[in-house]
Amino acid sequence: MTQSLRTVITDITAALLFGLALALAVPQAHAGMIGADDLEKTRVKEMLARPEVAAEMQKMGIAPQDAAARVDAMTPEEVRQLAGRVDALPAGGQSRTDTILIIILIVLIIALII
């Protein structure tokens, strides 16, 4: 091989090794995203924490902490279904009947998980 070809190959090899070393030395940034499932689970747990819902669950013999733990144990699909039912309720001026219906739905879903 000629001296100039050997120099070119050496330069290319050095550049590739430098690039590889640089790529391995620089830490990779991984941004964690908050999933939609986490947001829905949070929304359902916030609804369970509301005073009127907590009072109704206490009357039925369910501790609010137990209900929140059950929501944590639900699959993402179950949480989505429950959140969809919560979203289907009227936004303002819910009657007592609506609140009782949603509590019954929650209790049924929790009973199905057990």
C-alpha positions in Angstrom: 0.0 0.0 0.0 1.1 3.5 -0.6 1.8 5.9 2.2 -1.1 8.2 1.3 -3.6 5.3 1.2 -2.3 4.1 4.6 -2.7 7.6 6.0 -6.3 7.9 4.7 -7.3 4.5 6.2 -5.6 5.5 9.5 -7.4 8.8 9.6 -10.8 7.2 8.8 -10.2 4.5 11.5 -9.2 7.2 14.1 -12.3 9.3 13.2 -14.6 6.2 13.6 -13.1 5.2 16.9 -13.3 8.8 18.2 -17.0 9.0 17.1 -17.7 5.6 18.8 -15.9 6.7 22.0 -17.8 9.9 22.0 -21.2 8.2 21.5 -20.5 5.7 24.3 -19.2 8.4 26.7 -22.1 10.8 26.4 -24.9 9.7 28.7 -28.3 9.2 27.1 -31.2 11.2 28.3 -34.4 9.3 28.7 -37.5 11.4 29.3 -40.3 9.5 31.1 -43.7 10.4 29.9 -46.8 10.4 32.0 -49.1 7.9 30.4 -52.8 8.4 29.8 -53.4 5.4 32.1 -51.7 7.2 35.0 -53.9 10.3 34.4 -57.1 8.3 34.3 -56.1 6.4 37.4 -55.4 9.7 39.2 -58.8 11.1 38.1 -60.6 8.0 39.4 -58.7 8.1 42.7 -59.5 11.8 43.0 -63.2 11.1 42.5 -63.0 8.4 45.2 -61.5 10.9 47.6 -64.4 13.3 47.3 -66.2 13.6 50.6 -69.6 12.5 49.4 -68.3 9.5 47.6 -66.1 8.5 50.5 -69.1 8.8 52.9 -71.2 6.5 50.6 -68.4 4.0 50.5 -68.1 4.0 54.3 -71.8 3.3 54.5 -71.3 0.3 52.2 -68.4 -0.9 54.4 -65.6 0.0 52.0 -62.7 2.1 53.3 -61.6 4.8 50.8 -58.0 3.6 51.2 -59.0 0.1 50.2 -60.9 1.5 47.1 -57.8 3.5 46.1 -55.6 0.4 46.5 -58.0 -1.5 44.3 -57.9 1.2 41.6 -54.1 0.8 41.8 -54.4 -2.9 41.2 -56.7 -2.5 38.2 -55.5 -3.1 34.7 -55.3 -0.1 32.4 -58.3 -1.3 30.4 -60.4 -1.5 33.6 -59.3 2.0 34.7 -60.2 3.3 31.2 -63.7 1.8 31.4 -64.3 3.2 34.9 -63.0 6.6 33.8 -65.3 6.5 30.8 -68.2 5.9 33.1 -67.2 8.8 35.3 -66.9 11.0 32.2 -70.4 10.0 31.1 -71.9 11.6 34.2 -73.3 15.1 34.0 -70.7 17.8 34.6 -72.6 19.9 37.1 -75.5 19.5 39.4 -75.3 15.8 39.8 -78.2 14.4 41.7 -77.8 12.0 44.6 -79.0 9.2 42.3 -76.1 9.7 39.9 -73.6 9.6 42.7 -75.1 6.5 44.1 -75.1 4.9 40.6 -71.4 5.6 40.1 -70.6 4.3 43.6 -72.5 1.1 42.8 -70.6 0.7 39.5 -67.3 1.2 41.3 -68.2 -1.4 44.0 -69.2 -3.8 41.3 -65.9 -3.4 39.4 -64.0 -3.7 42.7 -66.0 -6.9 43.5 -65.2 -8.3 40.1 -61.5 -7.7 40.7 -61.5 -9.6 44.0 
